[in-house]
Amino acid sequence: MNLKRVMRSCITTMIVLMAVVVLPAQGQMKVGYMNPQTVLDTLPAKKQVESQLNEYIEEKRGQLEQQTIAFQKQIAQLQQQAQNASDAQKQALQDSANAMNQRLQNFRTQIQQQIQRRRAKLLRPIYTRIDQAIQTVAERNNLEFVLNEKTGTGQHIVYYADARQKNITDEVIQELLSNN
């Protein structure tokens, strides 16, 4: 997941650099920039998504707790059995405990993946609306490019913007809120 984010950031940076180097030779380029996180944080729909996601996380946390309690009980039983077991039986009990632990770890990983998929599914319509609002505002302002002011990790993509460049964050928020 982090590699994907790094690759996306590198590709975005390359595109921006190409645009900055190649397009000025062809004429004046009109660029805007914005902070999509500010836009997302402003939307009431994000709070609804967070609420739904938190409910889902609590449900999954409960399932994980049940699995963990069952695992702990099974381990306690195996430990009792191991007290009177031969070396071969102890090894078999240890193998069984390792297998149970692996199943618990796999279950934990599955839950994390399910939560990530649910988050993406819930946020997809919001991101679609944001993309549409960005396009509307960019077209209204005759912008050729709209850059992200910061990445998801807080790193700047736009380190400096000339006063002639346009920060459209507030306009995108207004576009989204007026179409709500």
C-alpha positions in Angstrom: 0.0 0.0 0.0 2.8 2.4 0.9 4.7 1.5 -2.3 1.6 2.3 -4.3 1.3 5.7 -2.6 5.0 6.5 -3.2 4.7 5.5 -6.9 1.6 7.6 -7.3 3.4 10.6 -5.7 6.5 10.0 -8.0 4.3 9.8 -11.1 2.4 13.0 -10.1 5.6 14.8 -9.5 7.0 13.7 -12.9 3.8 14.9 -14.6 4.0 18.3 -12.8 7.6 18.7 -13.7 6.9 17.8 -17.4 4.0 20.3 -17.4 6.2 23.0 -15.9 9.1 22.4 -18.4 7.2 21.6 -21.6 4.0 23.7 -21.5 5.5 27.1 -20.8 7.4 26.8 -24.1 4.0 26.5 -25.8 2.4 29.5 -24.1 1.1 30.8 -20.8 -0.2 28.0 -18.7 -3.0 28.6 -16.2 -2.6 26.4 -13.1 -4.7 26.2 -9.9 -4.1 24.3 -6.8 -6.1 23.1 -3.8 -6.0 21.1 -0.6 -8.3 18.1 -1.1 -8.1 17.1 2.6 -9.5 20.5 3.6 -12.3 19.9 1.1 -13.0 16.4 2.4 -12.9 17.6 6.1 -15.5 20.3 5.3 -18.1 17.9 3.9 -20.9 16.7 6.2 -20.9 13.4 4.2 -17.5 12.6 5.6 -18.8 12.6 9.2 -21.5 10.1 8.1 -18.9 7.9 6.5 -16.7 8.1 9.7 -19.7 7.1 11.8 -20.6 4.2 9.5 -16.9 3.1 9.4 -16.6 3.3 13.2 -19.7 1.1 13.6 -18.1 -1.4 11.2 -14.8 -1.3 13.0 -16.5 -1.9 16.4 -18.3 -4.9 14.9 -15.1 -6.3 13.5 -13.3 -5.6 16.8 -16.0 -7.6 18.6 -15.4 -10.5 16.2 -11.7 -10.3 16.8 -12.2 -10.3 20.6 -14.3 -13.4 20.3 -11.7 -15.2 18.2 -8.9 -14.0 20.7 -10.9 -15.3 23.7 -11.5 -18.7 22.0 -7.8 -18.8 21.1 -6.7 -18.1 24.7 -9.0 -20.8 26.0 -7.6 -23.3 23.5 -4.1 -22.4 24.4 -4.9 -22.9 28.1 -6.3 -26.3 27.3 -3.2 -27.2 25.3 -1.0 -26.1 28.2 -2.8 -28.4 30.6 -2.6 -31.3 28.2 1.2 -30.6 27.7 1.9 -31.1 31.5 1.3 -34.9 31.2 2.4 -35.4 27.6 5.4 -37.1 26.1 7.9 -35.1 24.1 6.2 -36.2 20.8 2.8 -35.2 22.2 4.2 -31.8 23.4 5.6 -31.2 19.9 2.2 -32.0 18.4 0.5 -29.7 20.9 3.0 -26.9 20.1 2.3 -27.4 16.4 -1.4 -27.1 17.1 -0.9 -23.9 19.1 1.2 -22.4 16.3 -1.5 -23.3 13.8 -4.1 -21.7 15.9 -2.0 -18.6 16.3 -1.5 -18.4 12.6 -5.3 -18.6 12.0 -5.8 -15.8 14.5 -3.2 -13.6 12.7 -4.8 -14.4 9.3 -8.2 -13.4 10.8 -6.7 -10.1 12.1 -5.3 -9.4 8.6 -8.6 -10.2 6.9 -10.4 -7.8 9.2 -7.9 -5.0 8.4 -8.4 -5.7 4.7 -12.2 -5.7 5.1 -12.0 -2.3 6.9 -9.8 -0.8 4.2 -12.3 -2.1 1.5 -15.2 -0.7 3.4 -13.5 2.7 3.9 -12.7 2.9 0.1 -16.3 1.9 -0.7 -17.8 4.5 1.6 -15.5 7.3 0.4 -15.8 6.5 -3.3 -19.0 8.5 -3.9 -17.5 11.5 -2.0 -14.3 11.4 -4.0 -16.4 11.3 -7.2 -18.3 14.4 -6.1 -15.0 16.2 -5.2 -13.6 15.3 -8.7 -16.7 16.6 -10.4 -16.5 19.9 -8.4 -12.8 20.3 -9.1 -13.6 19.9 -12.8 -16.4 22.4 -12.7 -14.4 25.0 -10.8 -11.3 24.4 -13.1 -13.5 24.8 -16.2 -15.1 28.0 -14.8 -11.6 29.4 -14.1 -10.1 28.2 -17.4 -7.5 26.3 -15.6 -5.3 23.8 -17.5 -4.1 22.0 -14.4 -5.2 21.7 -10.8 -2.4 20.5 -8.5 -2.7 19.0 -5.0 -1.3 21.3 -2.4 -0.2 18.4 -0.2 -0.1 14.6 -0.4 -1.9 12.3 1.9 1.2 12.1 4.1 1.4 15.9 4.4 4.2 16.4 1.9 3.8 19.5 -0.3 3.4 19.1 -4.0 3.0 22.8 -4.5 5.8 24.5 -2.5 5.2 27.9 -4.0 2.4 29.4 -6.0 2.7 32.8 -7.6 -0.1 35.2 -6.8 -1.3 34.7 -10.4 -1.9 31.0 -9.7 -5.3 30.2 -8.1 -6.0 28.3 -4.9 -9.5 26.8 -5.7 -10.0 25.0 -2.4 -12.7 27.3 -1.1 -14.5 27.4 -4.5 -14.5 23.5 -4.6 -16.0 23.5 -1.1 -18.7 26.0 -2.2 -19.4 24.0 -5.4 -19.9 20.8 -3.3 -22.0 22.5 -0.6 -24.2 24.3 -3.2 -25.0 20.9 -4.9 -25.7 19.1 -1.7 
